[in-house]
């Protein structure tokens, strides 16, 4: 059996065939692109360019018995009468709907919305973005409201539908009822006929795409509440997957992997993008690291705004404790330690976790940062041995549907927490919490 796995990310698309055990067959075909961002808070991609990239890597990867896909969560795209794009693909990073998110939170019971949908009223999600598009006058001309995953499936198969997984990342799905949320639709003045049908069923041998985070957990073997996936790519996330019904926890998201499994956890906006900013700004050729928190700085990594756990889209980054002794190396170390503290705030809300699997190139390529996470979380952190977790997860999902038994995900080196460092980092994390409270 040969299953083709397609992984569409916000900066690149890749594809590779996998065998019936979930092992990649050869090299990944790969295409890169870049989101358009500006000071007004926009973050967009071109839908047609993304389709061309997907078609190119699929052609390069060759034929297979079935196709499974992973696609970036939370995107929004409006289509016209002919199912052609009316707008660019709006990404989660797009912050132009901050005011609309605030207005919805004043009108609606945000706690009840979170309980039903697993999502907050935040500009990352559809409700705020749709309210913004309505105010711009753009929504009035739309005949369909979709994610890019839905648009890609339409282009590949000729049928429009969305998986439960993709829909659950929109902030507009009633998780337990498995239908679009009527209260939010009424609040937004949107008819359900504008939204794609919900179905996990394939068209022929092509399965509707799942959310990339769900696929990542599945691909790296984090499918029980005791094992969390820690991902630091462009942004960051800390997630668990489990069987059963959704039960959203305060400050965390709750999405669907499929009909029977839930993904819950939290996301941060600053990950590899922060690392790139630090390297570009500080211009350190060979960074050196001092003692844990030895610099005495408190860095609040919210340069991209806040998601979990406070969901304050107006929050911004900050540094406290600067002296003339602080140099580029100290600033860089404080920033990366600060990212770990933010993840720890998410991890504290998932106390059942006993081990962590690390994914994402920004983290896996840095042994020092891996150890920082182990020390801050006070949990063993194991490097994933999977080359492309989301792609493998897409293949595993299809293999499960076809009755195959994929092998367990391979693992690499484990970083054990060091107690004396954990205690030192706990004090630094408390300083960061106090700085956040003072500012926001």
C-alpha positions as CSV (number, residue, x, y, z in Angstrom):
1,X,0.0,0.0,0.0
2,X,1.3,3.5,-0.9
3,X,-0.3,6.6,0.7
4,X,0.6,10.0,-0.5
5,X,0.9,12.6,2.3
6,X,0.6,16.3,1.5
7,X,1.5,18.9,4.1
8,X,0.6,22.5,3.3
9,X,2.2,25.0,5.7
10,X,2.1,28.7,5.9
11,X,5.6,29.0,4.4
12,X,6.1,25.8,2.4
13,X,4.3,22.7,1.0
14,X,5.8,19.2,0.9
15,X,4.7,15.8,-0.2
16,X,6.0,12.2,0.0
17,X,4.6,8.8,-0.4
18,X,4.4,6.5,2.8
19,X,4.2,2.8,3.0
20,X,1.6,0.8,5.0
21,X,3.7,1.2,8.2
22,X,3.8,5.0,7.9
23,X,7.4,5.2,6.7
24,X,8.3,7.8,4.0
25,X,9.3,6.3,0.6
26,X,12.1,8.6,-0.6
27,X,12.7,12.3,-0.4
28,X,10.0,15.0,0.2
29,X,9.1,17.2,-2.8
30,X,9.2,20.7,-1.5
31,X,8.0,24.2,-2.6
32,X,8.5,27.5,-0.6
33,X,6.6,30.7,-0.5
34,X,6.2,33.7,1.8
35,X,3.2,35.4,3.4
36,X,2.6,39.0,2.8
37,X,2.6,41.1,6.0
38,X,2.5,44.8,6.7
39,X,2.3,47.2,9.5
40,X,-1.5,47.3,9.4
41,X,-1.5,43.8,10.9
42,X,-2.3,41.9,7.7
43,X,-0.9,38.4,7.0
44,X,-2.0,36.9,3.7
45,X,-1.1,34.3,1.1
46,X,-2.3,33.9,-2.5
47,X,-4.7,30.9,-2.8
48,X,-3.8,30.2,-6.4
49,X,-0.1,30.2,-5.7
50,X,-0.7,27.7,-2.8
51,X,-2.7,25.4,-5.1
52,X,0.0,25.5,-7.7
53,X,2.6,24.6,-5.1
54,X,0.5,21.7,-3.9
55,X,-0.1,20.4,-7.4
56,X,3.6,20.6,-8.2
57,X,4.7,18.6,-5.1
58,X,2.0,16.0,-5.7
59,X,3.1,15.5,-9.3
60,X,6.7,15.2,-8.2
61,X,5.8,12.7,-5.4
62,X,4.1,10.3,-7.8
63,X,1.0,8.1,-7.8
64,X,-0.4,6.4,-4.8
65,X,-3.4,4.4,-3.6
66,X,-4.8,7.3,-1.5
67,X,-4.0,10.9,-0.6
68,X,-4.1,12.4,2.9
69,X,-3.4,16.0,3.7
70,X,-2.4,18.3,6.5
71,X,-3.1,22.0,6.1
72,X,-2.5,25.0,8.3
73,X,-5.3,25.7,10.7
74,X,-7.4,28.9,11.1
75,X,-7.1,30.3,7.5
76,X,-10.1,32.2,6.0
77,X,-10.9,32.7,2.3
78,X,-14.0,34.1,0.6
79,X,-15.1,32.7,-2.7
80,X,-17.4,34.1,-5.5
81,X,-20.2,32.5,-7.5
82,X,-17.7,30.5,-9.5
83,X,-15.8,29.3,-6.4
84,X,-12.9,31.6,-7.2
85,X,-11.1,33.6,-4.5
86,X,-12.5,37.0,-3.6
87,X,-9.9,37.6,-1.0
88,X,-6.4,36.5,-0.2
89,X,-6.0,33.7,2.3
90,X,-6.1,35.4,5.7
91,X,-3.8,33.7,8.2
92,X,-4.1,33.4,12.0
93,X,-1.4,36.1,12.3
94,X,-3.6,38.7,10.6
95,X,-4.5,41.1,13.4
96,X,-6.8,43.5,11.6
97,X,-9.8,42.2,13.4
98,X,-8.7,43.1,16.9
99,X,-11.5,45.7,17.4
100,X,-14.1,43.3,16.1
101,X,-13.0,40.6,18.5
102,X,-13.4,43.0,21.4
103,X,-16.8,44.0,20.2
104,X,-18.0,40.4,19.9
105,X,-16.7,39.7,23.4
106,X,-18.8,42.6,24.7
107,X,-21.9,41.4,22.9
108,X,-21.6,37.6,23.6
109,X,-20.8,35.4,26.5
110,X,-17.2,34.5,25.7
111,X,-17.1,31.7,28.2
112,X,-20.1,30.1,26.6
113,X,-18.6,30.5,23.2
114,X,-15.4,28.9,24.3
115,X,-17.3,26.0,25.9
116,X,-19.2,25.3,22.7
117,X,-16.4,25.9,20.1
118,X,-13.2,25.4,22.0
119,X,-12.0,28.8,20.7
120,X,-11.9,32.3,22.2
121,X,-13.2,35.5,20.5
122,X,-9.8,36.4,19.1
123,X,-8.7,37.8,15.8
124,X,-7.0,34.5,14.9
125,X,-10.4,32.9,14.4
126,X,-13.2,33.3,11.9
127,X,-15.9,35.2,13.9
128,X,-13.8,38.3,14.4
129,X,-12.4,38.2,10.8
130,X,-15.8,37.8,9.3
131,X,-17.1,40.8,11.3
132,X,-14.1,42.8,10.0
133,X,-14.8,41.7,6.4
134,X,-18.4,42.6,6.8
135,X,-17.4,46.1,8.0
136,X,-15.1,46.4,4.9
137,X,-18.0,45.5,2.7
138,X,-16.2,42.5,1.3
139,X,-18.3,39.8,2.9
140,X,-21.5,41.0,1.1
141,X,-20.1,39.7,-2.2
142,X,-19.1,36.3,-0.9
143,X,-20.9,33.1,-1.9
144,X,-18.8,30.8,0.1
145,X,-16.7,31.1,3.3
146,X,-14.0,28.5,3.5
147,X,-10.5,27.7,4.8
148,X,-7.7,27.2,2.4
149,X,-7.9,23.5,3.2
150,X,-11.4,23.4,1.9
151,X,-10.5,25.4,-1.3
152,X,-7.6,23.0,-2.0
153,X,-9.8,19.9,-1.6
154,X,-12.3,21.6,-4.0
155,X,-9.5,22.1,-6.6
156,X,-8.2,18.5,-6.2
157,X,-11.6,16.7,-6.2
158,X,-14.3,19.1,-7.6
159,X,-16.3,18.9,-4.4
160,X,-16.5,21.4,-1.6
161,X,-16.5,20.1,1.9
162,X,-14.5,20.6,5.2
163,X,-13.3,18.0,7.7
164,X,-14.3,18.2,11.3
165,X,-10.7,18.9,12.1
166,X,-10.4,21.9,9.7
167,X,-13.7,23.3,10.8
168,X,-12.9,23.0,14.5
169,X,-10.0,25.5,14.0
170,X,-12.3,28.1,12.7
171,X,-13.9,29.1,16.0
172,X,-17.3,28.7,14.4
173,X,-18.0,25.0,15.0
174,X,-20.1,23.6,17.8
175,X,-17.7,20.8,18.8
176,X,-20.2,18.5,20.5
177,X,-23.1,19.0,18.1
178,X,-20.6,18.6,15.1
179,X,-22.4,21.4,13.3
180,X,-21.8,25.1,12.6
181,X,-22.6,27.2,15.7
182,X,-26.0,28.8,15.2
183,X,-25.6,31.5,17.9
184,X,-22.4,32.8,16.3
185,X,-23.9,32.7,12.8
186,X,-26.9,34.7,14.1
187,X,-24.6,37.2,15.8
188,X,-22.6,37.6,12.6
189,X,-25.7,37.7,10.3
190,X,-24.4,34.8,8.2
191,X,-26.4,32.0,6.7
192,X,-25.2,28.4,7.1
193,X,-25.5,28.0,3.3
194,X,-22.3,30.1,2.9
195,X,-20.3,27.5,4.8
196,X,-18.9,24.3,3.4
197,X,-20.6,20.9,4.2
198,X,-19.0,19.0,7.1
199,X,-17.7,15.6,6.2
200,X,-14.7,13.4,6.8
201,X,-15.6,11.1,4.0
202,X,-13.2,10.9,1.0
203,X,-13.9,11.7,-2.6
204,X,-12.6,8.6,-4.3
205,X,-9.2,8.1,-2.7
206,X,-8.7,11.7,-1.6
207,X,-9.4,12.5,2.0
208,X,-10.4,16.0,3.3
209,X,-7.4,17.8,4.9
210,X,-7.0,17.8,8.7
211,X,-5.5,20.6,10.7
212,X,-1.8,20.7,10.8
213,X,-1.5,20.6,14.6
214,X,-3.8,17.5,14.8
215,X,-1.7,15.8,12.1
216,X,1.5,16.7,14.0
217,X,0.3,15.0,17.2
218,X,-0.7,12.0,15.3
219,X,2.5,11.8,13.3
220,X,4.9,12.1,16.2
221,X,2.9,9.7,18.4
222,X,1.4,12.1,20.9
223,X,-2.2,10.7,21.1
224,X,-2.7,10.2,24.8
225,X,-3.2,12.8,27.6
226,X,0.2,11.8,29.2
227,X,2.3,12.7,26.2
228,X,2.4,16.3,24.9
229,X,3.7,17.5,21.6
230,X,5.9,20.7,21.9
231,X,6.2,22.4,18.6
232,X,8.4,25.4,17.9
233,X,8.2,26.2,14.2
234,X,7.3,29.7,13.0
235,X,5.1,30.0,16.1
236,X,4.7,27.5,18.9
237,X,2.2,25.1,20.5
238,X,1.9,22.6,23.3
239,X,-0.8,20.0,22.6
240,X,-2.2,16.7,23.7
241,X,-4.6,14.4,21.8
242,X,-7.1,12.0,23.4
243,X,-10.1,10.0,22.7
244,X,-13.5,11.3,23.9
245,X,-15.6,14.4,23.8
246,X,-14.3,17.9,24.0
247,X,-14.1,19.6,27.5
248,X,-12.5,23.0,26.9
249,X,-10.3,24.2,29.7
250,X,-9.7,27.8,30.7
251,X,-7.1,29.5,28.5
252,X,-6.6,26.6,26.2
253,X,-8.1,25.7,22.8
254,X,-10.0,22.5,22.1
255,X,-10.2,21.2,18.5
256,X,-11.1,17.9,16.8
257,X,-8.6,15.5,15.3
258,X,-11.5,13.4,13.9
259,X,-14.9,12.1,14.9
260,X,-13.5,10.3,18.0
261,X,-10.4,12.3,19.1
262,X,-9.8,15.8,20.5
263,X,-6.7,18.0,20.4
264,X,-6.3,20.4,23.3
265,X,-3.6,22.8,24.4
266,X,-2.3,26.2,23.7
267,X,-0.5,28.3,21.1
268,X,2.1,31.1,21.3
269,X,2.7,33.6,18.6
270,X,6.5,33.9,19.1
271,X,8.6,30.9,18.2
272,X,11.0,30.5,15.3
273,X,9.9,33.9,14.1
274,X,11.2,35.4,17.3
275,X,14.5,33.5,16.9
276,X,14.8,34.8,13.3
277,X,14.1,38.4,14.6
278,X,16.8,38.0,17.3
279,X,19.4,36.7,14.8
280,X,18.5,39.4,12.3
281,X,18.5,42.2,14.9
282,X,21.4,41.2,17.2
283,X,23.6,39.7,14.5
284,X,25.3,37.2,16.7
285,X,27.4,34.8,14.7
286,X,28.0,32.2,17.4
287,X,25.6,32.7,20.4
288,X,26.9,31.8,23.8
289,X,24.7,30.9,26.8
290,X,25.4,31.8,30.4
291,X,24.0,30.4,33.6
292,X,20.2,29.9,33.6
293,X,18.6,33.3,34.1
294,X,22.1,34.6,34.9
295,X,21.4,37.8,32.9
296,X,18.7,38.9,35.3
297,X,16.5,40.1,32.4
298,X,12.8,39.5,32.1
299,X,11.7,39.1,28.4
300,X,8.0,39.0,27.5
301,X,7.9,37.3,24.1
302,X,4.6,38.7,22.7
303,X,6.0,40.4,19.6
304,X,3.2,38.7,17.6
305,X,0.5,39.4,20.1
306,X,-0.8,36.9,22.7
307,X,-2.8,33.7,22.2
308,X,-2.7,31.2,25.0
309,X,-3.4,31.5,27.8
310,X,-4.5,35.1,28.1
311,X,-5.7,35.6,24.5
312,X,-4.9,39.4,24.6
313,X,-4.4,40.3,21.0
314,X,-3.3,43.8,22.0
315,X,-0.4,42.6,24.1
316,X,3.1,43.4,22.9
317,X,6.6,42.3,23.8
318,X,8.6,43.9,26.6
319,X,12.0,43.6,28.4
320,X,12.6,44.6,32.0
321,X,15.8,44.7,34.0
322,X,18.1,46.2,31.3
323,X,21.5,47.5,32.5
324,X,24.7,48.5,30.7
325,X,26.0,45.0,31.3
326,X,23.3,43.4,29.1
327,X,24.6,42.6,25.6
328,X,23.2,40.8,22.6
329,X,24.0,37.3,24.0
330,X,22.1,38.1,27.2
331,X,19.1,39.5,25.3
332,X,18.9,36.5,23.1
333,X,19.1,34.0,26.0
334,X,16.5,35.9,27.9
335,X,14.1,35.9,24.9
336,X,14.4,32.1,24.3
337,X,14.1,31.3,28.0
338,X,11.0,33.6,28.0
339,X,9.4,31.5,25.3
340,X,9.8,28.5,27.5
341,X,8.1,30.3,30.4
342,X,5.1,31.1,28.2
343,X,4.8,27.4,27.2
344,X,5.0,26.5,30.9
345,X,1.9,28.6,31.5
346,X,0.1,26.4,29.0
347,X,1.6,23.2,30.4
348,X,0.4,24.1,33.9
349,X,-3.1,23.7,32.6
350,X,-2.4,20.2,31.4
351,X,-1.1,18.6,34.6
352,X,-1.6,15.0,33.4
353,X,1.3,15.3,31.0
354,X,4.3,13.1,32.0
355,X,6.5,13.4,28.9
356,X,7.0,15.8,26.0
357,X,8.0,15.2,22.4
358,X,9.7,18.1,20.7
359,X,9.0,19.0,17.1
360,X,9.8,21.9,14.8
361,X,13.1,22.8,13.3
362,X,13.6,25.9,15.3
363,X,13.7,23.8,18.5
364,X,15.1,20.5,17.3
365,X,18.2,22.1,15.9
366,X,19.2,23.7,19.2
367,X,20.2,21.3,22.0
368,X,20.6,24.2,24.5
369,X,17.0,25.3,23.9
370,X,15.8,21.7,24.3
371,X,17.4,21.5,27.7
372,X,15.9,24.8,28.7
373,X,12.4,23.5,27.9
374,X,13.1,20.3,29.9
375,X,14.3,22.4,32.9
376,X,11.5,24.9,32.8
377,X,8.7,22.3,32.3
378,X,10.3,19.9,34.8
379,X,9.5,17.1,32.4
380,X,11.7,14.9,30.1
381,X,11.7,16.4,26.6
382,X,12.4,13.9,23.8
383,X,13.5,14.9,20.3
384,X,11.1,13.4,17.7
385,X,12.6,11.1,15.3
386,X,10.0,11.8,12.6
387,X,11.3,13.9,9.7
388,X,8.0,15.6,8.9
389,X,5.4,15.1,11.7
390,X,2.4,16.7,10.0
391,X,2.9,14.9,6.8
392,X,3.3,11.6,8.6
393,X,0.2,12.3,10.6
394,X,-1.8,12.8,7.3
395,X,-0.5,9.5,6.1
396,X,-1.3,7.8,9.4
397,X,-4.9,9.1,9.4
398,X,-5.5,7.5,5.9
399,X,-3.8,4.3,6.9
400,X,-6.0,4.0,10.0
401,X,-9.1,4.5,7.8
402,X,-7.9,1.7,5.5
403,X,-7.3,-0.7,8.4
404,X,-3.5,-0.7,8.3
405,X,-1.4,-0.7,11.4
406,X,1.4,1.9,11.2
407,X,4.5,1.4,13.4
408,X,5.1,3.7,16.4
409,X,6.7,7.0,15.7
410,X,10.5,6.9,16.2
411,X,12.1,9.0,19.0
412,X,15.5,10.5,19.5
413,X,17.5,11.9,22.4
414,X,15.8,12.6,25.7
415,X,16.7,15.7,27.7
416,X,16.1,15.2,31.5
417,X,15.2,18.1,33.7
418,X,17.8,19.3,36.2
419,X,16.2,20.2,39.5
420,X,18.5,23.1,40.4
421,X,17.8,24.8,37.1
422,X,14.1,24.1,37.4
423,X,14.0,26.0,40.7
424,X,16.0,28.9,39.2
425,X,13.7,29.1,36.2
426,X,10.6,29.0,38.4
427,X,11.6,32.3,40.0
428,X,12.3,33.8,36.6
429,X,9.0,32.6,35.3
430,X,7.3,34.3,38.3
431,X,9.0,37.6,37.3
432,X,7.6,37.2,33.8
433,X,4.1,36.7,35.1
434,X,4.4,39.8,37.3
435,X,5.6,41.8,34.4
436,X,2.7,40.6,32.3
437,X,0.2,41.5,35.0
438,X,1.7,45.0,35.4
439,X,1.5,45.7,31.7
440,X,-1.8,44.0,30.7
